Amino acid sequence: MYGSIAGSSSSFNSVIKYTCNSGYRVSGGDAQRTCGKDGEWSGSQPRCIAAACPDPVAPAKGLVVGLQRSVGDTVRFECQEGYRVSGKAYSVCQSSGSWDSPTPTCASKIGYSSTCT
């Protein structure tokens, strides 16, 4: 199951909670269920599936480099000629299924100097 269930009572109104191990998320059911008067649990039993991040959005005038979307994978953001990445150029897929940083922007290099005078 790649997770655990908290709560062991099966009496009326008792609650059980499903949690998944790091790198997995609850899917296809209810993370919390309650024992009903009829002796049945509310909702449906969930399962734990490997967490994955959605496809990152490329910045305007830029692109995303990297195909993997699993926990721990990294994507890199690059900009077209004449533009530079403004923000974090890398993002890592977290166990929550989200990227650790927002999509950067691509800023024009006009008026930009990489050295101090």
LINDA-V8103 format. One record per residue. N is the residue number from 1. RES is the residue in one letter. NEAR is the number of other ideal C-beta (glycine too) atoms within 8 Angstrom. Layout:
# LINDA-V8103
[[N,RES,NEAR] [N,RES,NEAR]]
This chain:
# LINDA-V8103
[[1,M,5] [2,Y,6] [3,G,11] [4,S,7] [5,I,7] [6,A,7] [7,G,8] [8,S,4] [9,S,6] [10,S,5] [11,S,6] [12,F,6] [13,N,6] [14,S,10] [15,V,9] [16,I,11] [17,K,9] [18,Y,17] [19,T,8] [20,C,9] [21,N,8] [22,S,5] [23,G,8] [24,Y,12] [25,R,9] [26,V,11] [27,S,8] [28,G,6] [29,G,11] [30,D,10] [31,A,8] [32,Q,9] [33,R,11] [34,T,9] [35,C,14] [36,G,9] [37,K,4] [38,D,4] [39,G,5] [40,E,6] [41,W,9] [42,S,8] [43,G,7] [44,S,6] [45,Q,8] [46,P,11] [47,R,9] [48,C,13] [49,I,8] [50,A,7] [51,A,14] [52,A,9] [53,C,14] [54,P,6] [55,D,6] [56,P,11] [57,V,6] [58,A,9] [59,P,12] [60,A,6] [61,K,7] [62,G,14] [63,L,7] [64,V,11] [65,V,7] [66,G,8] [67,L,3] [68,Q,7] [69,R,9] [70,S,10] [71,V,13] [72,G,7] [73,D,11] [74,T,9] [75,V,13] [76,R,9] [77,F,19] [78,E,8] [79,C,10] [80,Q,8] [81,E,3] [82,G,6] [83,Y,11] [84,R,8] [85,V,13] [86,S,7] [87,G,10] [88,K,8] [89,A,8] [90,Y,9] [91,S,12] [92,V,10] [93,C,18] [94,Q,11] [95,S,8] [96,S,6] [97,G,11] [98,S,7] [99,W,11] [100,D,7] [101,S,9] [102,P,6] [103,T,10] [104,P,13] [105,T,9] [106,C,13] [107,A,9] [108,S,7] [109,K,8] [110,I,5] [111,G,5] [112,Y,8] [113,S,6] [114,S,3] [115,T,4] [116,C,3] [117,T,3]]
